[in-house]
Amino acid sequence: MGSRSDDARRLLLWDEILRRAEVEGADAGVRHACEVARDVLAADGVVLYEALDPVTAEPVATAGDGAARLAEAEITVGEGPALDAIAEEYPVLVHDVDAVDRFARWPAFAPQAVVGGVRAVAAFPVVMGAVVVGCLEVHHRAPVDLGADQIVDGLLLADAALALMLHGAPRAPGADPVLARWVTVRQAADAVAVQLGCDPATALLRLRAHAYSTDRGLGDVAEDVAAWRLLFAPDADAQSGRGQG
């Protein structure tokens, strides 16, 4: 794209976010930032995460097919580009997930990404002052090397996402299946915390471990907990399940 002003580019990206919201007759929100990121970076999927602590995050908006599914896999196994970007406070750019070094770095995440059809990932930390509060993660179905201008766009869109997280349209979990699924995960973590007599963070770890060990989605396991089809025992590593119905 050649030389350009980052300030001018920031305004252009904001204008596009606002235009999309106006077309919908809605206030600008984080989903619009994800949609602009998908188009500007020629991506197949985008996920905006909110950091819950230095090692845990949850998606708050997505754009593109398969984005939510890959985000759930990344959070379940507890490793991947987004979590590294949050921990390292620096963009993580992956040309090809299907490379030997990436499998060594993310032995649980990389195979699931490849099976899910994702080959390239770019993760841009969402920073508020000196604190990383989230991540804007972009997926491609083919190996991709982002150019310098695209990396700047990713960082500018991460900044826009922060502003929308703080001041944008309120999230409506009931209208967004991605958010609704993670509301269920949080509720399940609270229920498991009661069953195990532990804090919600530890309960979430148990949920994630169960999902990973049984090769199921974290949201699916949470739904079983919410429906009392799955109970967690405080005195054993194994979980006991109830039958359907």
C-alpha positions as a printed Julia matrix, in Angstrom:
245×3 Matrix{Float64}:
   0.0     0.0    0.0
   3.03    2.3    0.24
   3.67    5.11   2.68
   0.69    6.45   4.6
  -0.33    8.29   7.72
  -1.34    6.0   10.59
  -3.6     8.74  11.97
  -5.4     9.03   8.63
  -5.66    5.25   8.46
  -7.1     5.12  11.98
  -9.84    7.55  10.92
 -10.62    5.52   7.78
 -10.99    2.33   9.82
 -13.22    4.09  12.35
 -15.35    5.48   9.54
 -15.83    1.97   8.17
 -16.82    0.61  11.6
 -19.34    3.42  12.04
 -20.67    2.98   8.49
 -21.41   -0.7    9.06
 -23.2     0.05  12.29
 -25.24    2.77  10.61
 -26.3     0.4    7.82
 -27.67   -1.93  10.51
 -29.32    0.95  12.37
 -27.27    0.01  15.45
 -24.69    1.57  17.71
 -21.12    0.66  16.8
 -19.95   -2.4   18.7
 -17.12   -4.89  18.9
 -18.67   -7.13  16.24
 -18.35   -4.33  13.7
 -14.64   -4.04  14.48
 -14.27   -7.79  13.88
 -16.09   -7.53  10.55
 -13.87   -4.67   9.39
 -10.77   -6.61  10.46
 -11.94   -9.63   8.46
 -12.32   -7.56   5.29
  -9.3    -5.27   5.67
  -6.94   -8.15   6.45
  -8.59  -10.48   3.89
  -9.18  -12.97   6.69
 -11.5   -15.95   6.94
 -12.26  -15.46  10.63
 -11.72  -12.97  13.44
 -12.13  -13.32  17.2
 -12.01  -10.58  19.81
 -11.09  -11.93  23.25
 -11.36  -10.32  26.65
  -8.6   -11.34  29.07
  -9.97  -12.65  32.36
  -6.51  -13.07  33.89
  -2.96  -13.52  32.51
  -3.71  -17.07  31.32
  -7.44  -17.11  30.58
  -9.64  -15.31  28.07
 -13.05  -15.59  26.5
 -14.42  -14.46  23.12
 -16.69  -11.43  23.13
 -17.24  -11.14  19.37
 -16.46  -13.02  16.17
 -16.71  -12.64  12.42
 -16.47  -15.37   9.79
 -17.25  -19.06   9.68
 -15.35  -21.24  12.12
 -13.95  -18.37  14.2
 -15.92  -19.2   17.34
 -15.09  -22.89  17.02
 -11.35  -22.25  16.85
 -11.56  -19.81  19.77
 -13.27  -22.46  21.87
 -10.53  -24.94  21.01
  -7.81  -22.46  21.94
  -9.37  -21.66  25.3
 -10.08  -25.32  26.04
  -6.47  -26.43  25.56
  -5.11  -23.26  27.18
  -2.54  -22.41  24.51
  -2.34  -20.61  21.19
  -1.51  -17.29  19.51
  -4.16  -15.2   21.29
  -3.17  -16.38  24.76
   0.5   -15.81  23.92
  -0.23  -12.28  22.64
  -2.04  -11.51  25.89
   0.78  -12.93  28.02
   3.64  -11.47  25.97
   1.97   -8.1   25.28
   3.18   -8.27  21.7
   1.67   -9.34  18.35
   2.03  -13.02  17.49
   2.24  -13.62  13.72
   2.06  -17.19  12.47
   2.71  -17.71   8.74
   1.81  -21.41   8.84
   0.4   -23.24  11.86
   1.21  -26.53  10.11
   4.95  -26.02  10.62
   7.05  -28.25  12.86
   8.07  -25.42  15.18
   4.43  -24.37  15.66
   3.45  -27.91  16.61
   6.27  -27.86  19.17
   5.13  -24.49  20.54
   1.42  -25.38  20.65
   1.21  -29.19  20.66
  -2.47  -29.2   21.58
  -3.7   -26.12  19.68
  -1.84  -26.48  16.37
  -3.35  -29.85  15.37
  -6.87  -28.61  16.14
  -6.27  -25.45  14.11
  -5.07  -27.45  11.1
  -7.96  -29.89  11.33
 -10.29  -26.88  11.52
  -8.84  -25.54   8.27
  -6.75  -22.71   9.75
  -3.2   -22.28   8.52
  -2.21  -18.7    9.39
  -3.0   -16.7   12.53
  -2.21  -13.15  13.61
  -2.94  -12.09  17.18
  -2.86   -8.41  18.15
  -2.98   -7.56  21.88
  -5.66   -5.11  23.01
  -3.8    -2.78  25.36
  -5.14   -0.26  27.86
  -2.26    1.74  29.23
   0.27   -0.8   30.46
  -2.27   -3.63  30.77
  -3.29   -6.14  28.1
  -7.06   -6.55  28.38
  -7.71   -8.7   25.34
  -6.66   -9.79  21.88
  -7.85   -9.39  18.29
  -7.07  -12.68  16.53
  -7.25  -13.11  12.75
  -7.39  -16.48  10.96
  -6.57  -17.43   7.35
  -7.22  -20.76   5.65
  -3.96  -20.57   3.69
  -0.42  -19.64   4.79
  -0.12  -15.85   4.85
   2.62  -13.33   5.56
   1.01  -10.04   6.56
   2.68   -6.92   5.22
   3.77   -4.0    7.38
   0.64   -1.97   6.54
  -1.6    -4.92   7.41
   0.14   -5.35  10.76
  -0.42   -1.66  11.51
  -4.09   -2.08  10.52
  -4.36   -4.99  12.95
  -2.93   -2.89  15.76
  -5.18    0.07  14.92
  -8.23   -2.21  14.87
  -7.18   -3.66  18.23
  -7.18   -0.08  19.54
 -10.63    0.49  18.04
 -11.84   -2.72  19.67
 -10.65   -1.44  23.06
 -12.62    1.79  22.64
 -15.71   -0.19  21.67
 -15.27   -2.58  24.6
 -15.18    0.43  26.94
 -17.69    2.74  25.32
 -19.43    0.87  22.51
 -22.9    -0.63  22.28
 -23.77   -2.95  25.17
 -23.43   -6.65  24.47
 -26.65   -8.63  24.15
 -25.86  -12.29  24.94
 -29.36  -13.46  24.07
 -29.03  -12.11  20.53
 -25.51  -13.41  19.93
 -24.96  -17.2   20.02
 -21.22  -16.7   20.64
 -21.83  -14.62  23.76
 -24.7   -16.82  24.91
 -22.46  -19.89  24.76
 -19.85  -18.24  26.97
 -22.47  -17.06  29.43
 -23.29  -20.77  29.8
 -19.6   -21.56  30.36
 -19.38  -18.96  33.14
 -22.57  -20.27  34.75
 -21.24  -23.83  34.56
 -17.97  -22.74  36.18
 -19.96  -21.22  39.04
 -21.9   -24.48  39.44
 -18.74  -26.6   39.4
 -17.16  -24.24  41.96
 -20.02  -25.07  44.31
 -19.71  -28.81  43.62
 -15.96  -28.8   44.23
 -15.84  -26.15  46.94
 -13.31  -24.11  44.95
 -13.07  -20.73  43.24
 -14.57  -20.19  39.74
 -11.12  -19.97  38.11
 -10.2   -23.44  39.38
 -13.63  -24.7   38.36
 -13.06  -23.38  34.83
  -9.78  -25.28  34.69
 -11.64  -28.47  35.6
 -14.21  -27.78  32.89
 -11.46  -27.22  30.34
  -9.62  -30.38  31.41
 -12.78  -32.45  31.1
 -13.55  -31.02  27.65
 -10.0   -31.69  26.46
  -9.79  -35.22  27.88
 -13.15  -36.19  26.33
 -12.47  -34.38  23.02
 -15.58  -32.22  23.34
 -16.3   -28.54  23.03
 -16.08  -26.53  26.23
 -19.53  -25.08  25.54
 -21.01  -28.58  25.13
 -19.56  -29.66  28.47
 -20.93  -26.48  30.08
 -24.39  -27.23  28.71
 -24.24  -30.7   30.29
 -23.33  -29.14  33.63
 -26.15  -26.62  33.34
 -28.62  -29.42  32.56
 -27.34  -31.57  35.48
 -26.17  -34.27  33.09
 -22.62  -33.9   34.4
 -21.44  -33.59  38.01
 -17.91  -32.98  39.27
 -16.8   -34.87  42.37
 -14.68  -32.94  44.91
 -12.8   -36.02  46.09
 -11.72  -37.55  42.78
 -10.17  -36.56  39.51
 -12.9   -38.33  37.56
 -16.23  -36.71  36.88
 -19.51  -38.59  37.14
 -22.11  -38.09  34.46
 -25.85  -38.49  34.67
 -27.87  -39.9   31.84
 -29.88  -37.79  29.46
 -33.3   -36.64  30.57
